Amino acid sequence: MASESPNAGSILIGIPSFRRPEGLERLLASLAEQKQVDELNIEVFVADNDSCGREAQQVCEGIRSNFRWPISCAIVAEPGISAARNAILNRAHDCGANFLAMLDDDEITASDWLFQITSAQSRFDADVVGGPMYYCFDPQTPEAVVNCGVFITPEHPEGQLSVIHATPNVLLNCRSLARENWPKFDPRFGLTGGEDREYFERLRKLGFRFVWAPMARTYEPVTASRMKLSFILRRSFSNGNADIRIRWRHRDGVGLLLSIGKGLALLATAPVGALLLLAPSTRLWTLAKWSRSLGKFAALGGMRHREYAPLRVNESR
């Protein structure tokens, strides 16, 4: 179906941010280049989750007078990504936006991103529209890192699908949120990750219609710190840990058994899988898979892996 001009009314673009001023500046610059959206009433809102450094607030104040659209920033003192995302939901509610678009502060938007995602919403009358986020690597990045299983971009044809799992590139219909009294992100996932997947699983159970817009593209440059073995193993462990906790919270017995079964099968074949460690091309992928399985079993033992907790001290998310 051909793209047509969206009739979206007012749109709030919400961005949670934590100690990534350079990434935020890059994202805002890409937003300022959006095409075919002059008829839309757009506002940008940044939720700065660092009440000490306040770097995101400084970025917003520095560009406010010359930015294409109204831009504001609020300090969210409560730590955790759920608190920042909930501040964005509250802003969308208070300003009476028709739609809420969410991006992360390490993304770059294609110049037609907003047009594409609002056009898809208009054509399908969707409650939630998601689009792909592509990882961008330095040309010298080893293939083993690119294919380790952590940097995966979901691919779907345009149209309805059962659910999406992440917020880096998403548009929410505020009318649908208001119908359900504005569901909020669960603070129990605020420092562990998985808050977006858990949120959309809840919306799915509430009957929300999800649509995929493959042409609404964003990009994330992969930094050197995220290519390190420590990050890949930690992120894999965290993903496995969150997977079990989300399935447990939603009483997804079948999914829980399947997920645990995969973890058991992987660990049971570890002696054979150890042979993959001999090949540089599969070594990292194998270690990441094992780490994800260990994260699952840690969750069964009651452990919540607080992936983002150390970042409150000395790192950038």
N, C-alpha and C positions, 0 to 999 in steps of 0.2 A: 504494500500500500504506500502510495507516495506521501512524502512529508507535506504537511500543511501548516500554515501559521497557527501557533497555539493561541488559545483564548484563556489564559490561565489567571488573569487578574493579578492579585498581589502575591509576591513570592518572597519568602524569607530564605536566604542562604545562610545556614548555620554551620559554624566551624569550631569544633573544640580544639584548644591549643595548649601545649605544655612544653615550654623551653625549646621551641623550634622557630625562632624568629625569621631565619633565612628561608626556611620552607614556607612559612606563612606569607612572607613578602612575595615569593615566587608564585604561590597560589593566587594571591590577590591580583598580581599583575596579569595572570592568565584570565581571571574572571573579568578584568577590565576590558579584555579584547573580545568578549562575546559578541556574536553577530546575530542578526535577525530577531532581536528581542527588544527593540526600542519601544514597542507598544506595551511592554510589561512594566508593572510597578514593582521594583526590586529593592530589597534592603538586605544588607549584609550584617550579620551579627557574629561576633567572635566571643566564645566563652573561654577566658584565660584561667586555666586550672592551677596556676602558680601564683599564689597570693604574696609570695616573697619577691621573686624577680620581676614579675609583671611585664615580661618582654613582649607578649602579644599585645598588651594594652599600648605599649610604646609604639609598636609598629602601626597600630590603627590610628593613634593620635598623629603620627608623622605623615600619614597619607590622607587623612580625613578631608582636608580642604580641597584637595585636587582629585579625589577619587570619583569615579564615574557615578556611583550611587551612594545613598546614605549608608554610612558604616558606623557601627557602635561596638563597644566591647564592655563586658562585665567580668569582674573578678569572681570566680567560683572558689570559695575558701575550702569547701569540703573536698578532700582528696578523692581522686578516682574518676575514670572516664564516664561512669554512669552519671555522676553528679553534673559533669560538664554537658553531657547530652540532655539531661533533664532541664538544665538551665535554658538550653536552646528550645526545647519543647515549650517551656513556660513563656519564652519570648514570642514564639509563634502564636501562642494562645492570646497573649496580652495585646499584641499588635494587630490581631484580627486577620492574619495572613490566610490566603486561600490554600497555599501550598508551602511546604517546608522542604527545601533541598538540603541534604547534609553532605559535607565533604570533610576529609581529614586534612590537617595542616601540612602534610608532606606530599600532597598531590599537585598535579598540574592539569588543568582542564583543556580539552580541545576547544577551538574557537567556536564550534557550533554545539558544544555540550548542552547548554541550557535549552537551546532551541530543540534539540533532538529529544531530550528527556521530557520536556513539557508537551511536545508534539505527540509523543507516545502516550502520555497520560490522556490527552484530549481524544485521541483516536480510540483508545480502549476503555476509557472511563475507569481507570485503575485507581485502587486505593494506595498502592505502593508500586513505584517504578524503580527498577534497578538497572544499572549499566556496568560494563566491564571496566576494571582498573588494570592497566597493563604495567608490569614491572619493567623498568629501564635499567639496563646494566651497562657498565663500562665495557667497551669492546674487548678488553683484555680479561674479562671475568672468565674463570674456568667453567667449562660446561657442567662439571660436577656440582658447582654451586647453583647454577641456573636450574638444574634438573633435580635438586635435592628434595623436592616435594613441599617446600615451604612457600615458594613463590609461584603460586598457581592462580591463573586467571580463569574464572568460570566462563564457559561459552555456551550460549543458548540461541536458538532462532528467535526472532522477534515475536512477541505475543505472550499469552498467559502461561504461567508456570505455577507450581504448587507453593513455593516459598523462595525467598532469597535469604542469604545468611550474613550479609555484612552491610555496614553503613557508609563505607568510603565514597559511594556514588549512588545516591538514592533520592527519590522524590516522594514525599508523603502527602496525601490528600488530607488537609486539616479538617474538612467536613467529616471524614471517616473517623479521625481521631476524636473529634468532639462527640460523635455518636456513641463512643465507648468511654466517654469521660476522660479523655487524654491519658491513655496508658503510659506509664513511666518506665524507664530503664531500671532494672533491679540493682540496687546498690551492692548486693552480695557479689556481683561480678565486676564491681568498679575497679578493683586492683588486680583482678585475676585474668581479665579478658573474657571474651565470650558473651559479653553483655548484648551485643548486637544480634548475634544468632539467637540468644534466648528471647530477646524482645520480639523478633519477627516470628518465632515459633508461637509466641503468645498471640500475635496478631493473626496468624494463620488460623488458630483455633477459634478466634472471634469472627472468622468468616471474611477476612480481608482478601481482596483480589490482587494478586501480584502479576506484574507484567515486566518482561525483559525488553530493554531497548539497546540492541547491540551497537547502534551508532552513537550512543551517548557515552563518549569515551573520556576517561581520565587516565593519568599516568603517574607512576610513583618512581622517582629515581632511587635506586637501591644504594645506600651508602656503604662505605667500606666496613663500618662496624657491624652491619647486618650480614655481611658475608663471612664473618668469623664463625668458626666451629661452635664456640660458646653460645652465640646468639641462635644459631640454627637448632642446636640441641635444646636450648631453653624454650624456644618458640614451639618446637615439636612436642616437648613435654607438656607445655601449657595447653596446646590444642587438644591433646589427648585427655588431659585433666578436665578441661572445660566440657569436652564432648560428653563424658560420663555424668558430670554434674548437671548438665542441661537435660539429658535424657532422664535422669533420676527425678529432677524437679518436675518434669512434665509426665511422669509415670509412663514413659515410652518403653514398656517392657520388651517388646520385640526388638526395637532398635538397640536397647541396652544389651540384650543377649547377643545380638549380631556384632555389636562393637566389641564386647568382651571376647567373643569367640575369635574375632580377627586378631585381637591382641594375644590371646593364648596361642593361636596357631603360629603367629610370628615368633613368639618366644620359644615355642616347642621345636621349631625348625631352626633355632639359633645356630646349632652346630653346622648345619648345611649352609645357612645364611652367612656364617663367618667366612666362607670362601669368597663371598662378595667383597669382603674387606681387603682382599688381596689386589683387587682391581681399583685403581684410582678413580675410574669413571663411576663406580657403584658404591664406593666406600662411604661417602657422605650420605647418600640416599639410605643405605642400610642403617647407619647409626641414627639417622633421623627417625626412621621407622621404629627402631627399638626404643628410642627415647619417647616417642608418642605412646607406645604400648605401656611403658613404665608409668607415664603420666596417668593413663587410664586406671591402672591398678592402685596408684597412689590415691586417686579419687575414691575408689572403692574402700580404701582404708580410712577415709575421712579427711584426707589432706586437700586443702585448697592452695593451689600454687599461686602465690601472689606475684605474678610476673612483673607488674608495674610498681610494686612497692619499692624496690631498690632505686627506681628512677626518681623517686621523690628526693633522693639525696644527692646523686652525683652523675646522672646520665640524662640523655634525651630520649624520649620514648621512640 
